[in-house]
Each structure stands twice: as C-alpha cells, then as structure tokens.
C-alpha cells in the first residue's frame, strides 16, 4: 500500500480552520453499505442518510439487514448489522448489487461484508476498533490493515471513536455514551463526501432527544465534527455529486413497505366507510405495521395486540362478522397457526385480509431475512378445498395501493384475501409519490339485506360476485347464524348432503375466479413475443426489470411480466406465456410459482432459485437470461 501522509498517520493534524475545496466529481449512481454492531446505530445511520438523500432529489432503494438477536455478542460476526442504499440521478429499482463504499465500524463488519464490495471500492474504517481483542472476536488472524488483504481497495482509516471523544469534550459523557455518538461522526463524513445537507438530521436529533439536551448537543457536535473532518483532512481527495433524478411533479416521501401498507389500510377505511380493526401478535418482520397503525388512532383505527396468532385471527373474524374492515398481520410461522381460522372465514364467507410479510423458514427460520417461500402455504395451507385470493405487491411504495385493492376484493366478494409482502419490501424503502385523494376511488359496501325479513336468506347470492349478504348481527328480523360446518346454499343451514357439499366447494372456488373482473390484465415489458419471457412476483420486480431493460438495450430478445395477483391469475396470463420459446421464473424459494405455472398452463417454466435470505442481484438474473438465449441450458 502507498505510504501514508502525515495527516493520515495522525488525523488530528488534518483538521484545520482552513477549508479545502477539492473537485466534486459527478457520478450517476452510488451504492453505500454501513456495517457494524447492532449497538452501533447502523440502521439509524442508514435511515438518516436515506432521508437526506431523498431530500437531495435522488431516486433510491434501501436494504436494511440486521441480526435476529436483540443484541448479539459485541464484535462478533453474528452480531453484524448492515444497511445498504443505492441512490442515483436515474430510476432506481434495487439497492445495488455490490456496494461502492463500505463504512465499517469494527473488524467483524469488515470481514462479513468485504466479499460484497466492488473491486476498487472504498472502505472507511473506524481504526479505534481494530484491536487484538476485536480480531479474536471476529476470528481474524492478522491485522487486515497490515497484511495486504485490502490492497484491491481504497482504504480510509479514521479513528472515529477518538475523534468523536475530542468533539464531545466538556459534556461529561461516559466512554460508552461517547462511543454511541460515533455513528453521527461517520454520517457527517458521508454527508460531506456526497454533498448531503445536515439540516434534516439535526432537526431529527433535536426532536428525538428533546428531553435530554446533552445528547442533542453531543450528537450534533459529532455530526458537525465528522463533516469538518472530511472537509479539511487530506485523506479525502474528492467529493462526489449525484444530480437530481427526473421525477414527475408531486409531493414525495420516503416510505417502507410496512409503512405504505399501514397507510393503505387507513385509506381503505376511509374509502370503504368501514372502521379498520387490525389484530395481530408481534412477529418480525410484520410488527412495524402494528406500530405505524397504533400511531394513527386519531383516524379511528382500532388496533389489538392479541396473546397469540390464533387469538389475533379469531378476533379479526369476529370483527368482520360485526361489520368492520378486519385485518390480521403476521409472517410465515404465524400464517401456519392461523390456517384453521382462515378456513373458518372461507366457510362463513366473511371478508378478511391476512397480511403475510414473509421471512426465511421453516419454523422460526431466519426472522430478519427475506424469502418468498410462503406462496404454496398461502394457496393450499388449509384443510379441505379452501381457496383464498392472493395479492402480491412488487415494491415498497406499491404496498399502499395493493393493500387497498386487497381490502376491496375481500369486502366486495365476502372472502378472505392474503396479502403477500416480504422482509425486503417491508423493511426496504423508496421515494413514494403521495397520491391525491381524488385518485383513490371509493368502494361502496352495503350491509342492507335488500329484501324484507320474511324473504331473507343468509347465503343468497349476488348474481355477479356470488357474494352473500353481509348483514350485521342483531339487525332486527335478520338474525342468522354462521359457523364452520358446511352450509346449505341459500339458507345457510348446516348440511351434510354430498351434492350440496360438492356444489358449495365449486361455488367458493368460482368466487375466486370471478375476481378476475376486478383484476387488470398483465402488461408485457418488451415485445409480446420472443425467445425468453421472465415471469416474476413480489420483490423480485426491481432486479428482473433492471436486468431485462439492460439486455433489451443490447438488442436481446427478452421480455418480462410481473404477477401482482397470484389467485386468481390475470385472464391473459396463459396467452402471454405461450408466446415465448422459454419462460424463466426467478423467485426466492425452490420453485413454487414455477411449479404452479407448469401445472396450470403446461409450459416448461425454468426456475432460478435463491434462498439465502437476500434479494436477487441484477447480475444473477442477467447471467441466467443470457445462458438461456445462448441455448447453454434449458
């Protein structure tokens, strides 16, 4: 490695009142990953950088990645927390394949993330943490700052803890408190390097610590000190600028999928004129929906934290029977526990929305990692013929409109709907254009029986939707009973008649099929016919779309579709699939949608499977498509 300057050997000497103004290089896109212990404030640092970046006008996509343990052993590999953001002057659909910059707060963070860093990338290290003790915790045998293992990267050594302590002198803070402020020092560095404003973060600090003035002062000082260090030290020869991304006029905010889902539920409450009742049991990564809804009680939202998953779904079914917009949220293990009660909602033909923010499984699995492995459970994970509708958003922002549509389908057709998000969508974020109220059409849902009491039948059918009347219990003259035993059509009486049972099984399935009338047809990205069609669902959208567009720009015969409705499928799906020589299905499981497409449409769908708890990279999908185009595999 080249010899260090005097300022690099002793960064204290690099700080001076004189402001350096190095050239600002313009770049189109940057991917940064912050990494450290769970207690280093990595997620907070990433979140604040994201906010500042959104306010700078860049398009962006984020990927928080943190351990399942509340506080894993300090300095160890299992305890490493990460936050990746890609921001650009163009449209961004993924958090980036490989980071260009890695900010590592300790040796474990460096070791865990170095393999992902692009060659020639920049590493900003907290050298105060590079001690023999921390090397031992991370199972590192030699000092990476001395053994040439980082020779392929640009390494910036910063004693963050020491410099933070210098900036906080006189505040009377303990060494632990000082150390907790070093993330703001690192944030200040990155704000200067990439031209971000400090204002939003300073305002956040004042609001967050308004009852502890000393911490307001400490974190603000650390932020300014990091910014001044980057501006004045000789270590940073360049700063970088990313132009604003071209976006449609409107009001924007940065939003995660879970935040968008919560806002969508409140909007559905207003659009349907039905009070929202959200019952759940806390489970990662779905809990943020409850947290966000609980803050919105001023809008009449009712939230209920039940003692377990079964109680949560049972309460939601009771609320639905009482005429509320009933929603329950969970992740994969909780969906398994709710399965019997979801079958009850199918039998009673009550509207119910079940949100599943998927994670790695089976069992407890990977609570904080993403996966798409619950599709078959959503479709078939109940006893008997128990069909449900399935809606799957493609981006964090899409969760808003998708959950409104899921509520609309459930209430209109009097049937359970499953909303399949995942950890990547739920925790990841993107700029979201706040829609105008006038663009959100109301959906009128009536509880009127429509007939006099003597003619009322609780299982009479709407001729278009096959929905039964949703008459509120206790309505005078319209008293009726529901339950889990098979119902006689029209009357709703308990029936063991074999012909009636077969009729009702087909009728409940037909209700799902008739939802196609409210589902838009699929739009093909690219030519309607060709060599390769890439069919995806859920959070694979960004990687698939980017890969396909890049190959299309090279003149390759490849198109893409993205399924946002998985039961029923859009009406034109079969025709599209059969217009292509090969169909590729990338998904974060071992081929669940691939199997369904093969069985339903008799197409020789080819799978691209990934179950590492991480989303697809663009390059992974591009390489598979290119292999198919070159007939290297089938």
C-alpha positions in Angstrom: 0.0 0.0 0.0 1.3 3.6 -0.6 2.9 5.4 2.3 0.5 7.4 4.4 0.7 11.2 4.6 1.4 12.8 7.9 -2.3 13.6 8.2 -3.2 10.0 7.5 -0.9 8.8 10.3 -2.3 11.3 12.7 -5.8 12.6 11.6 -5.8 15.1 14.4 -3.3 17.1 12.4 -5.5 17.0 9.3 -8.2 19.2 10.9 -7.6 22.9 10.5 -9.8 26.0 10.2 -8.9 26.3 6.5 -11.5 24.8 4.3 -10.2 22.7 1.4 -12.4 22.7 -1.7 -11.4 19.6 -3.8 -13.1 19.0 -7.1 -16.6 17.4 -6.9 -16.8 14.5 -9.3 -20.2 13.9 -10.9 -21.4 10.3 -10.7 -24.6 8.7 -11.9 -25.2 6.2 -9.1 -23.6 5.2 -5.8 -24.2 2.2 -3.5 -23.1 2.5 0.1 -23.2 0.0 2.9 -23.0 0.9 6.6 -22.0 -2.0 8.8 -21.2 -2.5 12.5 -22.5 -4.0 15.7 -26.3 -3.9 16.4 -25.4 -1.3 19.1 -23.5 1.0 16.7 -26.7 2.6 15.4 -26.2 1.3 11.8 -29.9 1.2 11.0 -30.3 4.7 12.3 -27.3 5.9 10.3 -28.7 4.4 7.2 -32.1 5.8 7.8 -30.8 9.3 8.3 -28.6 9.1 5.2 -31.6 7.9 3.2 -33.7 10.8 4.4 -31.0 13.3 3.4 -30.7 11.6 0.1 -34.4 11.7 -0.6 -34.4 15.4 0.2 -31.5 15.9 -2.2 -33.8 14.7 -5.0 -32.1 11.4 -5.9 -34.0 8.2 -6.6 -33.1 5.5 -4.1 -33.7 2.0 -2.9 -32.6 0.6 0.5 -31.9 -2.8 2.1 -31.7 -3.0 5.9 -30.0 -6.2 7.1 -29.8 -6.9 10.8 -29.4 -10.0 13.1 -32.4 -11.7 14.7 -31.0 -11.3 18.2 -31.9 -8.1 20.1 -28.2 -7.7 21.0 -25.8 -10.3 19.6 -22.3 -10.6 21.2 -20.4 -7.4 20.6 -17.7 -7.6 17.9 -18.8 -11.0 16.5 -19.8 -12.0 13.0 -23.4 -13.0 14.1 -23.9 -9.5 15.6 -23.1 -7.6 12.4 -25.9 -5.2 11.3 -25.9 -3.6 7.8 -27.8 -1.0 5.8 -27.3 -0.6 2.1 -28.6 2.2 -0.1 -28.3 2.9 -3.8 -29.0 6.4 -5.0 -28.9 7.8 -8.4 -29.8 10.5 -10.9 -31.8 7.9 -12.8 -34.6 5.4 -12.0 -33.5 3.0 -9.2 -35.3 -0.3 -8.6 -32.8 -2.2 -6.4 -30.4 -1.3 -3.5 -27.5 -2.3 -5.7 -25.6 -5.5 -6.5 -22.3 -4.5 -4.8 -21.5 -1.5 -2.6 -19.1 1.0 -3.9 -18.4 2.2 -0.4 -18.3 0.2 2.8 -18.3 2.1 6.1 -17.2 -0.5 8.7 -17.3 0.3 12.4 -15.3 -2.8 13.5 -13.3 -5.7 12.2 -16.3 -8.1 12.2 -18.2 -5.7 9.9 -15.3 -5.6 7.6 -14.9 -9.3 7.4 -18.6 -10.0 7.0 -19.0 -7.5 4.1 -15.7 -7.4 2.3 -16.7 -10.1 -0.2 -19.6 -8.0 -1.4 -17.6 -4.8 -2.0 -16.8 -3.9 -5.7 -13.1 -4.2 -6.5 -11.5 -0.8 -6.3 -14.2 0.3 -3.9 -13.7 2.5 -0.9 -13.5 1.2 2.7 -13.9 3.7 5.5 -12.8 2.1 8.8 -13.0 3.0 12.4 -9.4 2.2 13.3 -10.1 2.6 17.0 -11.9 -0.8 16.9 -9.1 -2.6 15.1 -7.6 -4.2 18.3 -6.3 -7.7 19.0 -9.3 -8.3 21.2 -11.7 -7.5 18.4 -9.7 -9.5 15.9 -10.1 -12.5 18.1 -13.9 -12.0 18.4 -14.2 -11.9 14.7 -11.8 -14.8 14.1 -9.3 -12.7 12.3 -5.8 -13.9 12.5 -3.8 -10.9 11.2 -4.5 -7.2 11.1 -6.1 -6.5 7.7 -4.6 -3.0 7.7 -1.2 -4.6 7.6 -1.4 -7.9 5.7 -2.2 -6.6 2.1 -5.7 -8.2 2.2 -7.2 -4.8 1.4 -4.8 -3.9 -1.4 -7.5 -4.1 -4.0 -9.5 -1.3 -2.3 -9.1 2.3 -1.4 -8.8 2.3 2.4 -9.6 5.4 4.5 -8.5 5.0 8.1 -10.4 7.1 10.6 -10.2 6.9 14.4 -13.9 7.6 14.7 -14.2 6.9 18.4 -11.2 9.1 19.4 -12.3 12.0 17.2 -15.8 11.8 18.5 -14.5 11.9 22.0 -12.4 15.0 21.1 -15.5 16.7 19.7 -17.5 15.9 22.9 -15.0 17.1 25.4 -16.6 19.0 28.3 -20.0 17.4 28.1 -19.3 15.0 30.9 -20.3 11.8 28.9 -19.1 8.4 29.8 -16.9 6.5 27.3 -19.9 4.3 26.4 -22.0 7.4 25.7 -19.3 8.9 23.6 -18.9 5.7 21.6 -22.6 5.7 20.8 -22.2 9.0 19.1 -19.6 7.9 16.6 -22.2 6.9 14.1 -23.1 10.6 13.7 -19.4 11.3 13.1 -19.4 8.8 10.3 -22.6 10.2 9.0 -21.1 13.7 8.9 -18.2 12.3 6.8 -20.5 10.7 4.3 -22.7 13.9 4.1 -19.6 15.9 3.1 -18.3 13.3 0.6 -21.7 13.1 -1.2 -23.0 16.6 -0.7 -25.9 15.9 1.6 -27.4 18.5 3.8 -27.1 18.2 7.6 -30.4 20.1 8.3 -32.9 17.2 8.3 -30.7 15.1 10.6 -30.1 18.0 13.0 -33.8 18.5 13.2 -34.3 14.8 13.8 -31.7 14.9 16.7 -33.5 17.8 18.3 -36.8 16.0 18.2 -35.5 12.6 19.2 -33.5 13.8 22.2 -35.6 16.9 23.1 -35.8 15.8 26.8 -32.0 15.2 27.0 -30.3 18.4 25.9 -26.8 17.0 26.5 -27.4 14.2 23.9 -28.8 16.8 21.4 -25.5 18.7 21.8 -23.4 15.6 21.7 -24.9 14.1 18.5 -25.0 17.5 16.8 -21.4 18.1 17.6 -20.4 14.6 16.4 -22.2 15.2 13.1 -20.5 18.6 12.5 -17.1 17.2 13.6 -17.4 14.3 11.0 -18.4 16.8 8.3 -15.5 19.1 9.2 -13.0 16.2 9.3 -14.0 15.1 5.8 -13.8 18.7 4.5 -10.4 19.6 6.0 -8.4 16.3 6.0 -6.1 15.3 3.2 -7.5 11.8 3.3 -10.5 12.7 1.2 -9.1 14.0 -2.1 -12.6 14.2 -3.8 -16.2 14.7 -3.1 -19.0 13.5 -5.3 -22.2 14.8 -6.6 -25.2 12.9 -7.9 -27.7 15.0 -9.8 -31.4 15.1 -9.0 -33.4 12.3 -10.6 -36.1 13.3 -13.1 -39.4 12.7 -11.4 -43.0 13.6 -12.0 -44.2 16.7 -10.2 -45.9 16.0 -6.9 -45.4 15.5 -3.2 -43.0 12.7 -2.2 -41.8 11.0 0.9 -39.5 8.1 1.6 -41.5 5.1 2.6 -41.0 1.4 3.6 -43.4 -1.3 2.5 -44.7 -1.7 6.0 -45.4 2.0 6.4 -47.1 2.0 3.0 -49.3 -1.0 4.0 -50.3 0.8 7.2 -51.3 4.0 5.3 -53.1 1.9 2.7 -55.2 0.3 5.4 -56.2 3.7 6.8 -57.1 4.8 3.3 -59.2 1.7 2.8 -61.0 2.5 6.0 -61.9 5.9 4.6 -62.7 4.7 1.1 -65.0 1.9 2.3 -66.5 3.9 5.2 -65.8 0.9 7.5 -63.8 1.2 10.7 -60.4 -0.6 10.5 -59.8 -3.3 13.1 -56.2 -4.6 13.0 -55.4 -7.5 15.3 -52.0 -9.2 15.4 -49.4 -10.8 17.5 -46.0 -9.2 17.3 -43.7 -11.0 14.8 -40.8 -10.0 12.7 -40.9 -8.5 10.0 -44.6 -7.6 10.2 -44.6 -5.8 13.6 -44.0 -2.3 12.1 -47.4 -2.4 10.5 -48.9 -2.5 14.0 -46.6 0.1 15.3 -47.5 2.5 12.5 -51.2 1.9 12.8 -51.1 2.4 16.6 -49.8 5.9 15.9 -52.8 6.7 13.7 -55.6 6.2 16.3 -56.7 9.8 15.7 -58.1 8.4 12.4 -60.4 6.0 14.3 -58.1 3.0 13.7 -58.6 0.1 16.2 -55.5 -2.0 16.9 -55.4 -5.1 19.1 -52.3 -6.9 20.2 -53.5 -10.4 20.9 -52.0 -13.1 23.2 -51.2 -15.3 20.2 -51.6 -15.7 16.5 -54.8 -17.8 16.8 -56.5 -15.2 19.0 -55.5 -12.5 16.6 -57.1 -14.1 13.6 -60.1 -15.1 15.7 -60.6 -11.5 16.8 -60.4 -10.3 13.2 -63.1 -12.8 12.1 -65.3 -11.6 15.0 -64.8 -8.0 13.9 -65.7 -8.9 10.3 -68.9 -10.6 11.5 -69.6 -7.3 13.3 -69.2 -5.3 10.1 -65.7 -3.9 10.4 -62.8 -3.8 7.9 -61.0 -6.7 9.6 -57.3 -7.3 9.1 -54.7 -9.5 10.8 -51.0 -9.4 10.1 -48.2 -12.0 10.6 -45.2 -13.7 9.0 -44.8 -17.4 7.8 -44.9 -19.2 11.2 -48.0 -17.1 12.2 -49.7 -17.9 9.0 -49.4 -21.6 9.8 -51.1 -21.1 13.1 -53.9 -19.0 11.6 -54.7 -21.6 8.9 -57.6 -23.3 10.6 -59.3 -19.9 11.4 -58.7 -18.7 7.8 -60.6 -21.9 6.7 -63.4 -20.7 9.0 -63.5 -17.4 7.2 -63.8 -19.2 3.9 -66.7 -21.3 5.2 -68.5 -18.4 6.7 -67.8 -16.3 3.6 -66.7 -13.2 5.6 -64.3 -10.6 4.3 -60.9 -10.9 6.0 -57.5 -9.6 5.0 -54.4 -11.6 6.1 -51.1 -9.8 5.7 -48.0 -12.0 5.5 -44.7 -10.3 5.5 -42.6 -13.3 4.5 -39.3 -14.3 6.0 -36.9 -17.3 5.8 -38.2 -20.6 7.1 -39.1 -23.2 8.1 -40.1 -22.9 11.7 -38.5 -19.8 13.3 -36.1 -19.9 10.4 -34.5 -16.5 9.6 -36.7 -13.9 11.3 -34.9 -10.9 9.9 -34.1 -12.2 6.4 -36.2 -12.1 3.3 -37.8 -15.0 1.4 -40.8 -15.8 -0.9 -41.4 -19.3 0.5 -45.0 -19.0 1.6 -46.7 -19.0 -1.7 -47.8 -22.6 -1.6 -48.8 -22.2 2.1 -50.9 -19.2 1.1 -52.6 -21.1 -1.7 -53.0 -24.6 -0.1 -52.1 -24.4 3.6 -55.6 -25.3 5.0 -57.6 -28.4 5.2 -60.1 -29.2 2.5 -60.8 -27.2 -0.6 -60.2 -23.8 0.9 -59.4 -21.2 -1.8 -58.3 -17.6 -1.0 -57.4 -14.7 -3.2 -53.7 -13.6 -3.2 -52.4 -10.1 -3.9 -48.6 -9.5 -4.0 -47.1 -6.0 -4.2 -43.8 -5.5 -6.2 -42.2 -2.5 -4.5 -42.4 -0.8 -1.1 -44.5 2.0 -2.4 -46.8 -0.4 -4.2 -47.9 -1.8 -0.8 -50.2 1.2 -0.4 -52.4 0.7 -3.4 -52.1 -3.1 -3.3 -53.5 -3.3 0.3 -56.4 -1.1 -0.7 -57.2 -3.4 -3.6 -56.9 -6.4 -1.3 -59.4 -4.8 1.1 -61.7 -4.0 -1.8 -61.7 -7.6 -3.1 -62.2 -9.1 0.4 -65.2 -6.9 1.1 -66.8 -7.0 -2.3 -66.6 -10.8 -2.7 -67.1 -11.6 1.1 -64.0 -13.8 1.1 -60.5 -14.0 2.7 -57.6 -12.3 0.8 -53.9 -12.9 1.5 -51.5 -10.1 1.0 -48.0 -11.5 0.4 -45.2 -9.0 1.1 -41.8 -10.0 2.4 -39.0 -8.7 4.6 -37.2 -6.9 1.7 -40.4 -5.0 0.8 -41.5 -4.5 4.3 -38.2 -3.0 5.6 -36.8 -1.6 2.3 -37.7 1.9 1.2 -38.1 4.1 -1.8 -39.4 7.6 -2.7 -43.2 7.4 -2.9 -45.4 10.0 -4.6 -48.3 10.7 -2.2 -51.5 10.1 -4.3 -54.2 12.7 -4.5 -57.4 11.7 -2.6 -59.4 12.2 -5.7 -57.4 9.5 -7.5 -58.5 6.8 -4.9 -62.0 5.6 -5.9 -64.4 4.8 -3.1 -65.9 1.3 -2.9 -69.4 1.2 -1.6 -70.0 -1.8 0.7 -73.6 -2.2 2.0 -74.9 -4.2 4.9 -78.5 -3.8 3.8 -80.3 -7.1 3.4 -82.1 -5.9 0.2 -85.2 -8.0 1.0 -87.9 -8.0 3.7 -87.2 -10.2 6.8 -89.5 -13.0 5.6 -87.5 -13.3 2.4 -84.0 -13.1 3.9 -81.6 -15.9 3.2 -78.1 -15.6 4.7 -76.5 -17.4 1.9 -78.3 -15.9 -1.0 -76.0 -14.9 -3.9 -75.2 -11.7 -5.8 -75.5 -12.9 -9.4 -72.2 -11.3 -10.4 -69.9 -11.8 -7.5 -71.6 -14.8 -5.8 -71.1 -12.8 -2.5 -73.7 -13.5 0.2 -75.3 -10.7 2.2 -73.2 -9.1 4.9 -76.0 -8.3 7.3 -74.8 -7.1 10.7 -75.7 -9.5 13.6 -78.6 -8.3 15.7 -80.3 -6.5 12.8 -84.0 -6.9 13.8 -85.7 -9.5 11.7 -82.5 -10.6 10.1 -80.9 -12.7 12.8 -78.8 -15.6 11.4 -76.1 -18.0 12.4 -72.8 -18.9 10.9 -70.1 -21.4 11.7 -67.6 -23.9 10.4 -69.9 -26.7 9.5 -70.8 -27.0 5.8 -73.7 -24.7 4.8 -76.7 -25.4 2.6 -76.6 -23.0 -0.3 -79.1 -20.1 0.1 -80.4 -21.0 3.5 -77.1 -21.3 5.4 -78.4 -24.2 7.4 -76.0 -26.9 8.4 -75.9 -29.5 5.6 -74.2 -32.9 5.2 -75.8 -33.6 1.8 -73.0 -34.8 -0.6 -74.4 -33.0 -3.6 -74.7 -29.7 -1.7 -71.1 -30.1 -0.4 -69.7 -30.5 -3.9 -71.8 -27.6 -5.1 -70.5 -25.3 -2.3 -66.9 -26.4 -2.9 -67.2 -25.4 -6.6 -69.1 -22.2 -5.6 -66.4 -21.0 -3.3 -63.8 -21.6 -6.0 -65.9 -19.8 -8.5 -66.0 -16.7 -6.3 -62.2 -16.5 -6.6 -62.4 -16.9 -10.4 -64.9 -14.1 -10.7 -62.5 -11.7 -9.1 -60.8 -11.6 -12.5 -63.4 -9.0 -13.4 -61.6 -6.6 -10.9 -58.1 -7.6 -11.8 -56.2 -5.8 -14.6 -54.6 -7.7 -17.4 -50.8 -8.1 -17.4 -48.7 -5.7 -19.3 -45.6 -7.1 -21.0 -42.3 -5.2 -20.6 -40.9 -5.5 -24.2 -42.2 -7.4 -27.2 -45.3 -9.5 -26.8 -43.5 -12.5 -28.5 -39.9 -13.6 -28.4 -37.3 -16.0 -27.1 -37.3 -15.5 -23.4 -40.0 -14.3 -21.0 -39.1 -13.6 -17.4 -42.1 -14.0 -15.1 -41.7 -12.8 -11.5 -43.8 -11.9 -8.5 -43.3 -9.8 -5.4 -40.0 -8.2 -4.5 -38.1 -9.7 -7.4 -39.5 -6.9 -9.6 -36.6 -4.5 -9.3 -33.8 -6.9 -10.2 -35.9 -8.5 -13.0 -36.9 -5.2 -14.6 -33.4 -3.7 -14.4 -31.8 -6.9 -15.9 -34.4 -7.2 -18.7 -34.1 -3.5 -19.6 -30.3 -3.7 -19.8 -30.5 -6.7 -22.1 -33.2 -5.1 -24.2 -30.9 -2.1 -24.7 -28.3 -4.6 -26.1 -30.9 -5.9 -28.6 -31.6 -9.2 -26.9 -35.0 -10.9 -27.4 -36.2 -10.9 -23.8 -39.4 -9.6 -22.2 -40.8 -9.6 -18.7 -44.1 -9.8 -16.8 -44.7 -9.3 -13.1 -47.6 -11.0 -11.3 -49.3 -8.9 -8.7 -52.3 -11.3 -8.5 -51.5 -14.9 -7.8 -55.0 -16.2 -7.2 -56.8 -15.7 -9.5 -54.2 -15.1 -12.2 -55.0 -12.3 -14.7 -57.1 -13.5 -17.6 -54.4 -13.0 -20.3 -51.6 -14.8 -18.5 -51.8 -18.1 -20.4 -51.8 -16.4 -23.8 -48.7 -14.4 -22.9 -46.8 -17.4 -21.5 -47.3 -19.4 -24.8 -46.0 -16.6 -26.9 -42.4 -17.2 -25.8 -39.9 -20.0 -26.5 -38.7 -20.1 -22.9 -40.2 -18.9 -19.6 -37.8 -18.1 -16.7 -39.2 -17.7 -13.2 -36.8 -16.2 -10.7 -38.0 -16.5 -7.1 -36.7 -16.6 -3.6 -37.8 -20.2 -2.9 -37.2 -23.6 -4.6 -39.6 -23.0 -7.5 -43.2 -22.5 -6.1 -44.5 -20.2 -8.8 -42.6 -22.3 -11.4 -44.4 -25.4 -10.3 -47.8 -23.7 -10.4 -47.3 -22.3 -13.9 -46.1 -25.7 -15.1 -49.2 -27.4 -13.7 -51.8 -24.8 -14.6 -50.6 -23.9 -18.1 -48.4 -26.8 -19.2 -45.5 -24.5 -20.0 -42.0 -25.7 -19.5 -41.1 -23.0 -17.0 -37.4 -22.8 -16.0 -36.6 -21.8 -12.4 -33.9 -19.5 -11.0 -34.0 -20.1 -7.2 -32.3 -18.3 -4.4 -32.8 -19.0 -0.7 -30.0 -17.1 1.0 -32.2 -14.6 2.9 -31.0 -11.9 0.5 -32.8 -10.5 -2.6 -31.6 -11.2 -6.2 -28.8 -9.3 -7.7 -29.3 -7.9 -11.2 -26.2 -9.8 -12.5 -27.7 -13.1 -11.3 -30.8 -12.7 -13.4 -28.9 -11.3 -16.4 -26.5 -14.3 -16.4 -29.3 -16.8 -16.4 -31.2 -15.0 -19.2 -28.0 -14.8 -21.3 -27.4 -18.5 -20.8 -31.0 -19.3 -22.0 -30.6 -17.0 -25.0 -27.4 -18.8 -26.0 -29.0 -22.2 -25.5 -26.4 -23.2 -22.9 -29.2 -24.7 -20.8 -32.9 -25.4 -20.9 
